[in-house]
Amino acid sequence: MLNDQVPGVAMTSILRLPNIGAEPTATWRFSAVPEKGTLEAFWSDAKLETFARQPGAGLALTFTAPTSIIRKGNYTERTVTSTWLAAESWQDSSQRQCLTAEWIRQRDDLKGPDGVSDYRILTALRKNTQGTGATGTMRVAGFLQPVDEKYIEANGAAVAVYDYALQLSPT
């Protein structure tokens, strides 16, 4: 069931993890606009051009990078928009942990109508016993779209799941 339309198979098909399998070497800070270098930490050939909030559409990231659509060696400008469809969070103070579930739709302008994908991000964090920082897991589940020939066979189940260990610390 895996193909280029499944989130995580193609580069930047999941903006939160632009290159599945890569281990980023970057320091991230929580902010409304990501710092330059986050995309490049996952994919050294990509260069962030702009990142903007688009009312009603989500966050649009414009970058240049090589693509499988264009001959290797050429860089193409792409705009990928990530939209939160739903989110929920839970906190258990007695266990010093929190959980979040996010449902995201992403559009890649370069791929046109076929460039739409849905994925779910589940994050579990537990505060460290020393009181500084947290550790946890991020799990991303990718789903097929109704236009995919295997959509009915998938029966709404995730067709790809990616796990990342997280370690957060104050700077």
N, C-alpha and C positions, 0 to 999 in steps of 0.2 A: 504493500500500500504506500510505501514511501516514494515520493516524487518531488520535483522542484517546488510544488505548491504547498507542501507540508512545512509548517513553521519549523525553522531550525535546520532544514536541509540546505537551503541556499544562504549565502552570506547576507547578513543584515535582515533576514526574514523574521528575526526576533530582535528588536532594538535593545532590549535589556541585556541580551547575550548575543551580540552581533556575529560571533564566530564560535559556534558550539564546539566544545572540546578544547578551546584555547584557555590557557590560564593567564589572565591579565596581570600585568605588572603596572599597577597604578594605585594612587591614593585617591579615593573618592570622598567627596564631601556632599552632604545633603543640601541641595539648593534647587531653586526653581529652574535654573538653566544649567545644564551640565558643563563642566569645565572642558576646555579643549584638551584632548589627550585621552578621553574615556573611550571613544570609538577606536582610536589608534592603538590603545592598549590591547584590544582584542584583535585588531586587523591592521597591521602596520602599513599596508598599501592604501588604506582609506585616509582621506583628509576631510575633516569637518569644515564646511563652509558657513552654514547658518543653522540656528536652532530657534524656532519661533512657536509660540502658542497661537493656534488658529481657532477663533471662537466657533464653538459647535463642532469642530472637526478633530481637535486634539493637539498633539505636539508634532510639528513637522521638522524633520531633520534633513538638511540638504548637504550632500557630501559628494566628493569625486572619488572614484575607485575603478579598478578594472572590473569588467563584467563578462559573464559567459555569453551574453547576447552580442557583445562587440568583440572583435578580434583582440587577442591578448596583446598587451603592450600599450593599448589605448585606454585612456581614462575617460569615463563618462560621468556626467553630473546626474545624480539621482536625488529624488525627494521621496522620503518615506514618512508617512504620517501614522502615528500611534494614538488610538482613541480608547479611553476607558469606557467599557460598556457597563460594568458593574464592579463593585468592590465591597468587601466586608472585612472587619477585623475583630479580634477577640483578645482580651488581656486577662491574665490570671496573676494577680499581684502576689498571691501566696506562693506560687511556683516560679515567680520572676520571669515569666515568659509571655510572648504575644504571638499571635498567628494572623496572617492576612491571606485573603484569596482575592485575586484580581482577574477579571475577564477582559481581554484586550482584542480589539480588531485593528489590524495594520494594513495600510495600503501603500503599494509601491507604484508610483506614477509611471516608471519606466516599463512596467509589465502591463499597463492598461487594466482592462476589466479582470484579467486573470491574476492580477497582483493583490488580491484581497486574501487575508488569512486571519484565523482566529486562534488564540491560545490562552491558556489559563496559567497564572503564576501563583503558586502556593509558597509562602515564606513562613518559617518557624524560627523564632529567635528566643534565646534564653540568656538573661543577664548573667555575666560571670560572677562567681562567688566573691571576688575581690571588689565588686561594685563598679569596675571600669570596663566598659565594652560589653560585647555580647557575641555569642557563637550561634550558629544555626545552619539551616538548609534552605535552599531555594530550589523548588521543583517546577519545571515548565512543561506543560502538556500541550502538544499540537494536535489540531483537529482538521479533518477534511472539510472542504466546502461542498455545497450542494451540486456544483457543476462537475465535481470529480466523479469519474465513473465508478469508483469504489465507495462512494459516500453511503449508499444504502447498506452495503456489506459491513461498514464500520459501525453502523447502528448508534451513532452519537458518541462512541468511545474514542479516547485519545489514540492516535496511531503512532505517536512518538512522545517519549518522556525523557527529559534531561534533568540531571541533578547536579547542583553545585553546593559545595560547603562554603559557608560564610564565616568570616571573622571580622568583627567590627571593633574598632578601638578609638578612643578620643584622641584628637591631635593637640 
